[in-house]
Amino acid sequence: MNIELLYIISIIFLFLLILYIIKQIKLAREISLKDTTLENIEEKLKKHKLIGGRHKRTNKKNPPIV
């Protein structure tokens, strides 16, 4: 009884995991098709603070690369 329940739960979990991975791949393809120019990608990364931008405390000897 317990082993069958464990199998069912693990199969459901595996199915949901596969659906999640497929959804992430589709989303990544959609984003890559929309943002084909490098400038648009850089602007979005700057918005999300993933690449250097203006910060309150900057090191004057080594300013962030923009």
N, C-alpha and C positions, 0 to 999 in steps of 0.2 A: 504493500500500500504506500509506504513512504518513498520507496524507490521510484515508483511510477509517478508520484507527485513531483519528485525532484526532476525527473526527466521532462515532464510537461513544462515545469517552470523554466528549466534551462533552455528548452526549445523556444519558448515564447521570448525569453530574454535575448537569445541569439537572433531571432527574427527581428526584434525591435532594433538591435544593434546594427544589423545589415541595412534596415530601412534608414536609420540615422546616417550611416556612412554614404548611402546612395544620395540622400538629400544634401549632404555636405558637398559631394562631388558636383551635383547639379548646380548648387549655389556658386561654387568656385568657378565653374565654366561660365555661368551667366555674368559674374563680375568681370572675368577676364575678357569676355566679348564686349562688354560695355566700355571698359577703360582700356582702349588700345593705345592711347597716347601717353607718353611718359609724364608729361606735365600734369595731366589729370590725376594720375596715380600719386605723384609727389604731393599734390595739394591735399589729397585725401589722407595721406600718411601724416602730413603736417597737422591737419585738423585733429587727428587722433594721437598726436604727440609721439608717433613712432620714429620719426626722424627729426633731426635738430631744428629747433625754432628758437624764438626768443624766450628766455627764462628770466625770472627775477634775479637770481644770483648767477652771473656769468663770470667765468674765469677770463680776465682781460688778456692774460698771456696766451691762452688757448681758447679763442672764441669757438662756439659750435659751428660745425661745417653746415652750410645751407645749400 
